Every structure is written in structure tokens, then in C-alpha cells.
Amino acid sequence: MKVAYLTTYYNGAVDGRFGRFHDWIHTLREMDDPPFDFDVVALTASNPDETLSSTPHGIFGDATDLWGSPRNTVEFGLNAPRALRDLWRADPDVVHVLTLDAVAYPVALAMSRRSPVIGPDVQGYFPGREGDRWEQGGLAGFKQRTRYRLRRGMLALAADPTVVTLSQYHEHNVRSLGVDEIETIPPGVAPIFQPGQQAHPERRDPDRPTELLYLGDLSAYKGYDIFLDALAQVPDDIDWHATIIGTGDPQRDRITNAGLARSVDVEGFVPRSELPSYYQRADCYVMPSVDEHGPNTVVEALACGTPVVATDKLGINEYADEATAIYVDRTPSGIRRGIERLHARRDEYLANAVERAPEYGAEHTVDALADLYEAHVERT
């Protein structure tokens, strides 16, 4: 069985942008006996490698340079005919399109008479999503609702679209687009995410501070303010240290005024390829986000054998049970109580997380995708 992955962007690396998709590709490339043959057709690319059946013409430049620029979508459109020709010549058994957009999705549907089309990963605004990112009025809110209606219209172009989702919460939202056939796939991560020193408890100092990790936008949506407030509430008899990774205002004055400066390191942006070492050093990954369809960071932490303290909401609380995760109210006191519980049973949580870490590898995602592809091939 041959699968063609169609994507607007590919960079041949474990990158944060489209990281989940790249994790599948890197895992497939490293497997001794992958369950299917595959290729990647990209509308833009950076650092293309032997995985790509074709490289974009690069009319306007490198994909990384183009990302987010006005020329980005134009580049997609100019490369769409080439992508369709490459897909037609490859004649895959399945086309898995990554994104629901006005270029890649129609290209994939043009292949639907020859090959079943799976995907896409539908993100963005849905009615009822919480947080300032989605609860907008005025022009911003109008644009969100318009994009939602456009996505619904694009999905209606396919007779019976099969959409891949990442959690029960994600599935619930996608159903509002009128999609009936949905496959929820475990979002495993690339092999670079695996336990480090956690796998050797004898090497860890029992008197060390409990190492906390915050990783994400330094925004209210992700709960950064809540995290800082929670740290300020941690009792003095708990020895802790926190590392903060992410873009945005770290609020250093607030950290200093709360008396936290000696216990907090702000790292700023860290490339995704360097994140495993941070997860591996942490005793706990803290995620107080308000609304997520399936956060890769939670899965990355668990794959590295790092327990999680996170918001108790669908989409966030679906990947681990109480043996490796503590789910709490999205309040400073809730996060603080989670940290206290983790600290009191730190070695137990770490041992459980290391034992279960292999469950979060993308090999499981690949196996689930293989079953999905085979089922659709058998129908045709």
C-alpha cells in the first residue's frame, strides 16, 4: 500500500510548525518495517530530502521565509498544478491531505476518483471554544465565523469526507461542520522524545528541588498568568525550581516582585528539536491552558517520561490517567495543589511516567493510520 501525504509545508526536520505531521514522517522513516510505503508532496518546502517525491519550484523563495507572508498562499497556488501532476503520476492507494485550505484540499479532492482521500486536520475556531483567542467580537470575530463557514463549505465538496481528529473534544467540534465519518487517532510524537535521566532514578539527587516546566505561549490563553500566580502560592517548605520556555512577555517585573526570581529561569524560544532535554530534566510539565484540541506538548512530556499537571478539560485530560497526570481546576490554587501533590509523590509519578512513555511514540499513530488507510482501500 502506498500513501501520498499532501501538505502545504514541509521542512524535512522535527519542526514546531506542522510538528505533529512531521513526527509521523520521521517515525515512518526510522521504522525498520513500516506498514506502508509513503511519499510527501508539498506545495512549499525547506530543506527537502529524499522523502519528497518532488520539490516546489520555489518561485518566491524558501518555505520558511515565505511562511506568514502575503506571498505564501500565492506560492501554494502556483505549485498546485505541479502537485496534482505528481500525485497523478504516483497513483497512490490513499491520499492523506494535512490541511483544510483553499489550495491543498481541492488538489486532494481532484484525486478522489482514483484514490481515497483522508484528512484533513481541521483546527481553528469552532462555536463554543473558550478563551480570548476564540471569544472575539467585532471584525476579528466576524473573520473567525466566516472562516468556520468556509471550512464547512469546503468539507461539503467531498461526498463522504473522513476527517482525522486528535481527541474526543476535537471530534465533538468537527462534527459541528457536518462531518459524520471521523477517526480519532492517538497523537504520538517522534522518537527524539523519550526518557532521559528519568529512566535512571539512582542518578537523581533525592534532595533536589522539584523541577517544573512551563512550555508554550506566555499568554493568558495558555495560562501563563495562572502559572506565575500558582508559583507564588507554593508553600515555603517545598523546594522547587521552574523553567519557562515560550514566546511573549515573560513579565520579569512580576516574577521579581513576587519573590520568584531566584527560583525561575526564563529561556525564551527554544527550537523543538532541543525540547527533549528540557522535558527530561523536569519532574513535572505544567499546562494551565484554557482550551486545546490535543496539545502536542502534553504528549511530548509523557513520551519523555515526565508527569503532567494540567487543566481538567476534554482535549487536555484525555491522554493520561491519574498514574502519570494530575488534572486540576484552572485556577492558581488548583495548579498549586497539583504541584504540591506531584512534589509529595514525585518519584512515584516519575517511575509511572517512564514506564508508560513508550505508549506515546508515533509508532502507535502510524499503526492506527495504517488500519484507517487499509479500511478505505478495501472499500474501493
N, C-alpha and C positions, 0 to 999 in steps of 0.2 A: 504494500500500500504506500502510495506517495502523497504527501501533503504539501501544499504550497501555502506558505504564510504570506499574506499581503498586508503591508504596513506602510504608513506614510513616512515613517522614520526608522532608520536602523543605523547603529554606530559600531557594531561588532565588538562591544565591550559591555561589562556589567555596569550599566549606567543608570542613574536615578530616573532619567526620562525614559518612559516605557520600560522601566526596570523589570516589572513582572514578566512581560513578554520576553525580554532578553534572557531572563532566568530560564525560561523553558528552552530557548535555543541553546544556551550554554550547557544546560544539562543534557540535552539530546546529543550535543557534540562530544560530550565526555563519556557517554554511556558506551560500554563495550558492545552491547547488543540492543540498540534502540528498537522499539516496537514498530517503527515505520520509517521510511525514507522521507526526507523533508528538504525543502529549499525555501529561500526567502526572496520575495520580490518587493523592493522598496521604492517608493516614489521620491524619497531623498535619502541619502546615506552619507555617513562619515566613517573613515577607516574601514571601507568594505573589505571583506575577506573571502575565503573560499566557500563560505556558506551561501553567498549571494549568487543567484543564477545570472543576475545582471546588475550593473551599477548604473545609477542615474547619469544623465548626460551632464548634470552639474551646470546648467545654463546660467544660474545666478550664483553658484558657489557651493560651498560645503554645507551640509545639512545642519551642523551645529551652529554655524554662523547665521544661517537663514532662520533658525527657529525663533518664532515670535515676531518676525519682521513682516512687513506688508508683502514681501516677495515670496514668502513661504508657500502660501496657497497657490500662487501663480506657478511656482515650480512644480507643485503636485499636479496641476492641470496639464502642464506641458509634458510631463513624463507619463501621464495616464495612458496614452496610446501605446507607448513602449511597454509599459507594464502589462497591458492587455495582450499584446503580441507575445510577450514572454510566457504568460500564463497559458495562452492558446497552444504555443509550441510544446510546453512542458506537459500538457494534458494530464494534470494531477487527478487523483481519485477524489480528493477533497480540497477545497479552498477555505482556509480559515482567515477571515479578514479581521484585523485587530480593531480598527476604529470605525465608528459610525460617523462618517463625514460625507460631504458632497462630492468627493472625488473617489476615494478608495472604495467606498461601499458600492456605488454604481459599477465600478470596474469589476468588482467581485460578482455582482449580480449578472453581469454580461456573460459570465462563465457558468451560470446556474443550469443551463440546458445540457452542459457536458459534465459538470461536477457538482456535487452537493456543496452548498456554501454554509459554513459555520461562523458564528460570531454575529455581531461584534461585541466588544466590551463597552457597554453604554454607561457613561458616567455623567456627572453634572447635576443640574437642578432637577428635582422631582417635587411635586406638591407634597408638602408636609415635612420636608427635610428641615432640620433645626439648625440654628446658628446664624450669625450675621452674614455669613457667606451666601446664604440662600434666602433669608428673610429680608429681602430688599424691596423698597418701593421705588417710585419714580422711574426714570429711564433705565436704570440698572435692572430693576425687577421686570420691566417690560421686555428687555432683551433676554432675560433668563426664560421667561414664559414663552417668548417667541421661539427660542432655540429648542425648547421642550416640544413645542408643536411641530417644528421642522423634523426633529428626530422621530416623532411618531409618524409623520408623513413618509419619511424615508423607509422606515421599517415596513410600512404598508406596501412598498414597492415589491417586496418578496411575497410569494404565495403563502409559505409557512416558515417564517424565519425561526431559526434556532439560535437563541442568544445565550452566551456563556456568562454566568454570574459567579460572584465570589463569596456570597453569604446569603443567609435567609433574608436578611434585611434588604440586600441588593436585589434579590429575586422579587421580593414584595414590591419594590419601587418599579422594576422593569415591567411588571405585569400591568402597571398603570398606563403603559404605552400600547396596550392591546396585544401584547405578545403572549401566546399560550405555551409554546414549546421553549422551555428554559432548562438549561443544565447548569447546576451549581457545582463548580469544580474546586477542589482544595487548592488554595494559592500557595503552593510550595515555592521555596526560594533556591537560588543557585548554590552549588557545592562550596563556594567560598564561605558561606555562613554555616559554621559548625563549631562545636565546643572547643575551647582552648584550654586554659588553665583550670576551668571549672571541672574538667574531666579528671583532674588530679587534686582532690581535696587536701591531700597531705602536703601539697606545696603552698597552700593558702594559710596565711597567718590568722589564727583564730581570734587574735586581739585587734585585727584590722578594723578600720571604720567600715560600715556598710556602704558600699559604693552604689550610688543612684545614678541613673542615666535618663536625661530628657533629650529626645531627638525629634525634631520637627520644626515647623514654622514657629517663630517666637510671637505667636498671635493669640488673641483671646479665643478664637475659634478652636485652636489646638489645646487651649487650657494653660498657656504659659503663666498667666497671672495667678491662676489657681495653684499651679505647681509652686511658685515662689511663696505664696501665702501659706501653703502647706508646710514648706520647709521652715518657715518662721514659727510654726506651731509645734514642731517636733521637740519633745522634752529634752532637757539638757543632759539627762543620763543616757541618751542614745548617741553613740559616736557615729557620725555619718559624714560622707563626702559626696558632692554632686557634680557631674559633668553635664554641661549644656551644649548641645550641638544644634545649629539651625541658623536660618537667616532671619533678619529682623532686628528690632531694637531689644537688646538684652536687659535694658533697664538697670544699668550698673549702679546708678544712684540708689535705686530702690533696694538692690542687694546689699549695698553698703549700709544704708540707713537701718535695715533690718538686722544688722549684725551678722550677715551671712558670708561676707567677702572671703574670710579665711577658709570656708568650707565649700566654696563654689568655684569651679573653673568654667569659663565661657570660651568655647573653642571656635564658635562661628561655623561657617560652612565646612563640611568635610566630604570629600568625594565618596560615593557609595562603595567603591572598591576598598576603601580604607575603614569602613564601618565595622567589619567583624571584630577587629581588635578592641574596639570600644565596648561592643556588646560582651565580649569575652571577659573583659576586666570588671564589668558591672555585676553586682549582686542582684540588681533589680532594674528593670526598664519601666518607667512610669509614663502612662499615656492618659491624660485627662481630657481628651478631645470630646467635642460635643456630638459629632455625627460623622460616621465613617461607613463606607460600604464594605470594607475589608482591608484594614491598614496593613501594608507590607511590613511596616516596622515591627508590629507585634509578632508576625510570623518570623521575621529575621531574628528577633531576640530569642524566640523559642527555639529556632533552629540552632542557635549558638549556645543553648543550654542556660539561658538567662530567664529567670522568673519574671512575671509581669504584674504590675499594679495598674489597673485601668478602669475606665468608666464602665459601669454596669449597664450597657445598652447593646441591643442587637446590632450586628455588624462589627462590634468590637469584642464582645464577650463570647464569640462563637467558636474560638479556635483552641481553647484550653479549659480544663476543668480546675477544681479547687486544689489539685495537687501541684499545679505549676503556676496558677494565676490567682490573684485576689481582685475581685471586682467590687467597686465601691461607688457611693454617691459622688456625683460630680461637684463636689464642694471642697474647700481647703481642709475642713475637718475630716471628710471622707478619705481624701488622699493621705492625709496624715495618719489616720487609723490604719490604712493599708500598709504604709511604710512601717509602722510600729509592729504590725503582725508579721510582716516579712522579716524584720530585724530579729524578732523573738524566735523565729523558726528558720533562720537564714540557711543553715546547712541542709536542712531537710528539703526546703524548696529547691535549692540548687541541685541536690542529688536527684530529685524527681525530674527536674528540667533537663539535666544532662541525659538521663535515661531515655527520655521521650524525644530528645532533639531530632533523631533520625526521622520521626514522623512528619517533619516539616520540610523535608527535602523535596525539590521539584520532581524527583523521580515519581512520586505519587501523583503529581499533577499530570505528568506525561502519560502514566498508565491510564488515568481517568480519561484523558483526551483520546488515547488510542481506542478505548472502548466506545467513546462517542463517535469517532470517525468511522469505525468498523460498522456500527449500527446504521449509520447513514449510507454507507456504501452498499450494505446489504439490501436497503430499501430500493435502490436504483436498479 
